[in-house]
Amino acid sequence: MEEKAKGAILQRDKETYAIVPRIPVGLVTPEIFKKIADVVNKYDIPIMKITSGQRLALVGIKEDDVNQVWNDLEMDAGKAKELCVHYVQACPGTAVCKFGKQDSLGMGIELEKLFYGKDLPAKVKIGISGCPFCCGESYVRDIGLIGKKKGWTVIFGGNSAGRPRIGDVIAKNLTKDKAFQVIKDCLQYYTENAKKKERTARFIARTGIESLKECVTV
């Protein structure tokens, strides 16, 4: 039997649902906006909300409409409850920003493809900044990258929630490929040693950052 409200989150009223279409690094097209606008009008969805993760939440959908909304959107569901990478956010970087030092959008798209759907101990959020101004909130994401003139800085264990934590710098001045490898090493160590639903910030607070650094190939 088909699930009535796949990829949806029950709301406070216990009757309606919210969905979060997958929008890698927040990049959209006129076609995406048109589809979303058409769906919102067709199903009389009362709230559209841009999220902190550069996604668009559609809120107040009737249970019987959820699956048809997804069919009409023709978009993948952005992860919202699962234990995996929820999103990759990124600033414009060298694509358009005069301050950009590295291609944050390109890096973000590749990271999303690489890690999307990968099972992890808890949800993971990634923030990528193309320069040291850190508009991608890299220090307060589970994984952060900051682009500098000499390459990428990789940060691990940040969090911006009720118990905020500034992430630890794992390595600096990395090429794109080396940054990918460092992130893979960090996530591998985290996956093998974290408790279920233990976010990276709590994991590092419990185990210490030096143990993780010893397992990273730089």
Secondary structure, DSSP 8 states (H G I E B T S, - for coil): ---TTTT-EE-TTSSEEEE-B--GGG---HHHHHHHHHHHHHTT--EEEE-TTS-EEEEEEEGGGHHHHHHHHT--B--SSSSSEEEEEE--GGGT-TT--S-HHHHHHHHHHHHTT---SS-EEEEEESSTT-TT-GGGSSEEEEEETTEEEEEES-B-SSS-B--EEEEEEE-HHHHHHHHHHHHHHHHHH--TT--HHHHHHHH-HHHHHTT---
